[in-house]
Amino acid sequence: MATVKTAVLNSAFQDAMRALRGGFLFVAVLTCVICLCQLIVPLFMIQVYDRVLGSRSLDTLAMLIVVAAGGLMLLGALDYIRNRVYHVLGDRMARRLNGPTLQAAVDGSLEGRNAHPGQALRDLNDLRQFMTGSAVNVPFEAMFTPLFLAVMFLMHPVYGYMAVFAALLLISLSVLMEVVARRPLAEANEAAVRSMGETSAALRNAEVIQAMGMLPAIARRWERNQYRVLANLDEGNRRSRALSSTSKTARYLLQIAMLSIGAILVIQREATPGTMVAASIIMGRMLLPFDQLIEGWRQWVAARGAYRRLNDLIGRSATRKSGMALQNPEGRLVVDRLGFIPPGSDRPVLRNISFNLEPGEVLGVIGPSAAGKSTLARLLVGVWRPTQGAVYLDGQNVVNWDRVSFGQAVGYLPQSVSLLEGTIRDNIAHMAESDPADVVAAARRADVHETIGTLPHGYDTEIGEQGYALSGGQRQRIGLARALYGAPVFMVLDEPNANLDQTGEQALMNALGAAKADGTTIILITHRPSIVGVCDKLLVLRDGAMAQFGPRVDVLRSVTAATRQDGSLPASAGSGGVARLVKS
C-alpha cells in the first residue's frame, strides 16, 4: 500500500518532467539545425582559400558572402528561438510544480520531515534558473559532436583522428571533474542549506536573542557553519579551477596541433589550405561543449542537488488527493477509535478516542499538560493523519476532504496563533478574495472590529515580519475572526483565551454563544475553567486516553466528588475542580 501511494504521489514531479519532453525534443531539433549553420564559417573559409583566391573571382566572393550572411542570420534567429524555448520550459515547469512543491513543503513541515520548508521553493527557483541558463544546453551541443567529426573525416582522415583524440581528452577531464570536485561542492551546497535554515529560524526569534544576549553565540554558530561551507567550496573550486585551466590550455594546444597537422598535409599536397583553417575552427567548435561542461560543473552539481531534493520531497509528501467538495455540510462529528503515534516514536500520544457530536453542540477538552489535547485538535481538522481510527465530519473522513471546501466549512484556531504576511483583511479571509462585508462580520463576532479600526490602515494594515507588530491579544482575536469567517459549521479552538484579558474573554464567550446558536459544532481545548460554562459536554484526557466523557454537569460533578474525596478541594468548588484537574 505504501509503495503504491508513494508512486502515485511521486508522479506529480515526474509528470511535470515528462511534460517537458516535447519541448526538449524541439530544442534538440533546433540545435541540430544550429550546428549545421555553425559549419557556415569554416566552409566559407574553405571556399575563399581554395576557390576565390585561386580564381580571383569577386563575383564568387560576393555570392559566398550573401549565402554566408543569410545562413548566419538564420543561425542568430534559431539561437534566439532556442533560448526562448528554454525560458518557456523553465516557466512551464515552475507553474506545474509551484502547487505540488508548496503542498509538499507544508506536508513535510507538518510531519517533521522537512526542517527548512522554504528551501523547497528556493530549489524550484534555482532549477528554473538553471533551465533558462547556458549550462543546460551543453548536453544538446555535445550530442552533435559526431556531425563535426564526420565533416572533419570528410576533409581528411587525419583531421578526424586528431579531433577524436581531442574529444576523448576533454571527456576524460570532464569525468575527472566529476570524481574530484562533485563531493566537496555537493557537501558545500547541503551545508549551506542547513546553515541558512538554522540561521533563519534563529533570526525569527530576534526578541529573545536580543533580550538574553544570545547574539554572540548565534554568530559563532553561523561562523562555524560558514567556515565549513567555505572550506568545502574552496576545495571544490580549487580542484575545478585547476581542471578548468588545464582544459583551456589543452584546447589551445590541440588547436595549434590541428593547424600544424594541417600545414604538414598542405605541404605534402594531401589537403588544401582552406581545410587547414576550417579544421581548426571546426575542432574548436566541437570541443566547446566539453569546455563549457567543465566551466559550468558547479551549476550542474547545484541543479542536480535541487532536482534530487525536490524529487525526494514531493515523492515522500503526504499530499492528499483532492477529493470532492461536499455541499451544505451540517457539522455532525464522529471520532472513531482515534489513535496517533508521532513519526520516529513507538509511544502513542493518543489512543482509542471515540465520541460523537451533533450540530450545535460544544465540547470542552481538558486535561493536564502533554495529555494529547493539541494533537487531538490537529487530527480533528485533518492536519495530521491518524495512526489508527478516523475523524468523520458529515460522514466523510476529514483527511480525504478537498482542503479548499474543508477550509470553507471549518474554523481552526491553533494554540500558537500564526498570522501570515499580508493585510488583516487577507488573514481573516483565508488569504483569498473576499467580500468586505463578510470580513467585517467575522471581525465583529470576534469583537475585534473596533480594535482593527485603531490600526494605521484599518483592515488594510500590513502585518507579519515586515508589517505592523500586533500584541498577543490582538493576534488571538484576529485569529478567532479568521476561524469565524464564512460561518463555519465546525470549529476547533485550541486555547482560544490564552492571551485574552477579561474583556477579550467575554467577547470570546459571546462569539461562541452566537456560533452555537447558529448550529456550529465547536470543540474547545482549554486550561482555563472560565469558559467551560459554555460547553454542553466535557472530555477529560489523561496520558492520551479518555479519562471521562459526558455532559458537562456530570463530568463536573464527578471531578468535584473526586477532589473532595481526596481532601484537596471542598465540595462547593465546582469548576475549581476542573482547574485542579487540568493543572495536575
BELWO-V472302 format. One line per field, one symbol per residue. phi: phi as a letter, one per 20 degrees, with the letter a starting at -180 (. if undefined). psi: psi as a letter, one per 40 degrees, with the letter a starting at -180 (. if undefined). burial: 1 if it has 9 or more other ideal C-beta (glycine too) atoms within 8 Angstrom, else 0. A space follows every 10 residues. Layout:
phi=???
psi=???
burial=???
This chain:
phi=.fffffffff fgfffffffe fffffffffg ffffffffef fffffffffe dfffelefff ffffffffff ffffgfffff fffffgffff ffffffdgfg ffffffffff emecfcffff ffffffffff feeeffeggf fffdggffff fffffagfgf ffffffffff fffffffgfe dfffffffff ffffffffff ffffdgffgf fdmeggffff ffffffffff ffffffffff ffffffffff ffffffffff ffffffgeme begffgffff ffffffeggf fffffeffff ffffffffff fffffefege ffeffeelfd oedcddlfbb cfgncddfec blebaccegn eddedcqfgm eofffgffff dmfdeffbma dddlndfffe ffffffffec dccffdfdde fqefggffem mdfbegffff fffffelcff fffefgclfe ffcofddfee ffffffffff fffefnlfeb ccddlfdfdd efffffffff fffffffenf eccddbdeff dffeeecccd dblmcfebbr ggffffffff fffffemebf fefmffffgf ffef
psi=ddddddddde ddddddddee dddddddddd dddddddeed dddddddddd ddddefhddd dddddddddd dddddddddd dddddddddd ddddddeddd dddddddddd eeehdgdddd dddddddddd deadddeddd dddedddddd dddddhdddd dddddddddd dddddddddd dddddddddd dddddddddd dddefddddd defedddddd dddddddddd dddddddddd dddddddddd dddddddddd dddddddefe iidddddddd ddddddeddd dddddfdddd dddddddddd dddddeifhi hhahhhifid ehhhhhfhih hiheiehhdi hfhhiihihe ihhhhiiiif eedddddddd eedihidiai hhhfehhdde ihddddddeh hhhidhhhii haidddddff fiiihddddd dddddefedd dddeidfbee hhiadeahhi iddddddddd dddehegieh ihhhfeedfi addddddddd dddddddeeh hhhhhiehed eddeidiihh hhfeihdiha iddddddddd dddddeeeii dedbeddddd dde.
burial=0000010011 0111111011 0011011101 1111101111 1111111111 1100000001 1001000100 1101100110 1100111111 1111011101 1111111111 1001011111 1011111111 1100111101 1101101110 1110110011 0111011011 1011011100 1101111111 1111111111 0100000010 0000000100 1100110111 0110111011 0011011101 1001101110 1110110000 1101111111 1111111111 1111011111 1110111011 1011111110 0010010010 1110110111 1000000111 0111101011 1111111100 1111111111 1101010011 1111010110 1110110011 1111001010 0111111110 0001000111 0110111110 1100100110 1111001001 0011111111 1111100111 1111111011 0001101111 1111110011 1111110010 1101101111 1101110110 0100110111 1111000010 0010111111 1100
